[in-house]
Amino acid sequence: MKLDRNALKRLLLLSDTQLKFIIERLAADAGVDISGLDLSPSALGELRRAVDSASDEELEKLAGELLGSIGGTNA
């Protein structure tokens, strides 16, 4: 899976409210329970910093692992 870093950066430029909505919607559409996930402004700030500092390879590996866990397989 090839990630579009520019699209990802545009998502992370959304307000905290918008980003939280997108995360919740994507999780719900994927059938993932994120009720225990911290989506506070400080946590979203940490997410933004982590994504910004991660390499493309690190992001692709993480995406593969997340997609594998959602699909019930090990990526």
VENHU-V521047 format. One record per residue. N is the residue number from 1. RES is the residue in three letters. SS is DSSP state (a for helix, b for strand, c for the rest). Layout:
# VENHU-V521047
N:RES:SS + N:RES:SS
This chain:
# VENHU-V521047
1:MET:c + 2:LYS:c + 3:LEU:c + 4:ASP:c + 5:ARG:a + 6:ASN:a + 7:ALA:a + 8:LEU:a + 9:LYS:a + 10:ARG:a + 11:LEU:a + 12:LEU:a + 13:LEU:c + 14:LEU:c + 15:SER:c + 16:ASP:a + 17:THR:a + 18:GLN:a + 19:LEU:a + 20:LYS:a + 21:PHE:a + 22:ILE:a + 23:ILE:a + 24:GLU:a + 25:ARG:a + 26:LEU:a + 27:ALA:a + 28:ALA:a + 29:ASP:a + 30:ALA:a + 31:GLY:c + 32:VAL:c + 33:ASP:c + 34:ILE:c + 35:SER:c + 36:GLY:c + 37:LEU:c + 38:ASP:c + 39:LEU:c + 40:SER:c + 41:PRO:a + 42:SER:a + 43:ALA:a + 44:LEU:a + 45:GLY:a + 46:GLU:a + 47:LEU:a + 48:ARG:a + 49:ARG:a + 50:ALA:a + 51:VAL:a + 52:ASP:a + 53:SER:a + 54:ALA:c + 55:SER:c + 56:ASP:a + 57:GLU:a + 58:GLU:a + 59:LEU:a + 60:GLU:a + 61:LYS:a + 62:LEU:a + 63:ALA:a + 64:GLY:a + 65:GLU:a + 66:LEU:a + 67:LEU:a + 68:GLY:a + 69:SER:a + 70:ILE:a + 71:GLY:a + 72:GLY:c + 73:THR:c + 74:ASN:c + 75:ALA:c
